[in-house]
Amino acid sequence: MDGKQLIGFVETGVYFVLALVAFCLEAWAFFDCLRHKANAFEAVSKRTKTFWLALTGGALAIGALSLFGGGSGFGTLGLFGLAAVTAASVYLADVRPAVKDAGRGGSRNMGPYGPW
């Protein structure tokens, strides 16, 4: 095995691991979005559940194509894959905490480090 083959093997492995992590993140976002009630999204002014289901579902589909799709290598969707991970990350970082708090009734006495 020469150096060029070794680099190709390592590169393919890294792309596979990155695609797997991205797919798991997108699946988590989609199935978490399914779990919450529609009125919780509107209560916290974070668009609608249908919007987030479409966005995270599209991200999951792109992630599945990137991971399980054939072709010459993994991560072939490039910019679309990056947009899919970004959409799932926005849901998990911004929308999920707000919707999760609204589902519990939320406390107005909550500061950034807990109740006060």
CORSULDA-V398638 format. One record per residue. N is the residue number from 1. SS is DSSP state (alpha for helix, beta for strand, coil for the rest). BURIAL is 1 if it has 16 or more other ideal C-beta (glycine too) atoms within 10 Angstrom, else 0. D_FIRST is the distance of its C-alpha to the first C-alpha in Angstrom with 2 decimals. Layout:
N & SS & BURIAL & D_FIRST
N & SS & BURIAL & D_FIRST
This chain:
1 & coil & 0 & 0.00
2 & coil & 0 & 3.76
3 & alpha & 0 & 6.78
4 & alpha & 0 & 8.19
5 & alpha & 0 & 6.25
6 & alpha & 0 & 6.70
7 & alpha & 0 & 10.18
8 & alpha & 0 & 10.90
9 & alpha & 0 & 10.33
10 & alpha & 0 & 12.53
11 & alpha & 0 & 14.93
12 & alpha & 0 & 15.48
13 & alpha & 0 & 16.21
14 & alpha & 0 & 18.62
15 & alpha & 1 & 20.33
16 & alpha & 0 & 20.81
17 & alpha & 0 & 22.40
18 & alpha & 1 & 24.58
19 & alpha & 1 & 25.68
20 & alpha & 0 & 26.55
21 & alpha & 0 & 28.60
22 & alpha & 1 & 30.33
23 & alpha & 1 & 31.17
24 & alpha & 0 & 32.68
25 & alpha & 1 & 34.72
26 & alpha & 1 & 36.00
27 & alpha & 1 & 36.91
28 & alpha & 1 & 38.76
29 & alpha & 1 & 40.72
30 & alpha & 1 & 41.68
31 & alpha & 0 & 42.83
32 & alpha & 1 & 44.67
33 & alpha & 1 & 46.45
34 & alpha & 0 & 47.53
35 & alpha & 0 & 49.02
36 & coil & 1 & 51.52
37 & coil & 0 & 54.86
38 & alpha & 0 & 55.53
39 & alpha & 0 & 58.53
40 & alpha & 1 & 56.54
41 & alpha & 1 & 54.57
42 & alpha & 0 & 57.79
43 & alpha & 0 & 59.47
44 & coil & 1 & 57.02
45 & coil & 0 & 56.85
46 & coil & 1 & 53.13
47 & coil & 0 & 53.45
48 & coil & 0 & 53.62
49 & alpha & 1 & 51.64
50 & alpha & 0 & 51.03
51 & alpha & 0 & 49.50
52 & alpha & 1 & 47.10
53 & alpha & 1 & 46.25
54 & alpha & 0 & 45.43
55 & alpha & 1 & 43.34
56 & alpha & 1 & 41.37
57 & alpha & 0 & 41.14
58 & alpha & 1 & 39.70
59 & alpha & 1 & 37.22
60 & alpha & 1 & 36.26
61 & alpha & 0 & 35.84
62 & alpha & 1 & 33.61
63 & alpha & 1 & 31.54
64 & alpha & 0 & 31.27
65 & alpha & 1 & 30.22
66 & alpha & 1 & 27.57
67 & alpha & 1 & 26.21
68 & alpha & 0 & 26.78
69 & coil & 0 & 26.83
70 & coil & 0 & 24.36
71 & coil & 0 & 22.95
72 & coil & 0 & 19.70
73 & coil & 0 & 19.26
74 & coil & 1 & 21.35
75 & coil & 1 & 24.07
76 & coil & 0 & 24.96
77 & coil & 1 & 28.66
78 & coil & 0 & 28.50
79 & alpha & 0 & 32.11
80 & alpha & 0 & 33.54
81 & alpha & 1 & 31.32
82 & alpha & 0 & 32.47
83 & alpha & 0 & 36.07
84 & alpha & 1 & 35.74
85 & alpha & 1 & 34.56
86 & alpha & 0 & 37.35
87 & alpha & 1 & 39.97
88 & alpha & 1 & 39.02
89 & alpha & 0 & 39.02
90 & alpha & 1 & 42.44
91 & alpha & 1 & 43.81
92 & alpha & 1 & 42.56
93 & alpha & 0 & 43.64
94 & alpha & 0 & 46.94
95 & alpha & 1 & 48.33
96 & alpha & 1 & 47.39
97 & alpha & 0 & 49.23
98 & alpha & 1 & 52.31
99 & alpha & 1 & 52.49
100 & alpha & 0 & 51.85
101 & alpha & 0 & 54.70
102 & alpha & 1 & 56.97
103 & alpha & 0 & 56.41
104 & coil & 0 & 57.74
105 & coil & 0 & 60.72
106 & coil & 0 & 59.52
107 & coil & 0 & 61.63
108 & coil & 0 & 63.18
109 & coil & 0 & 63.29
110 & beta & 0 & 59.54
111 & beta & 0 & 58.25
112 & coil & 0 & 54.63
113 & coil & 0 & 54.45
114 & beta & 0 & 56.59
115 & beta & 0 & 60.25
116 & coil & 0 & 63.01
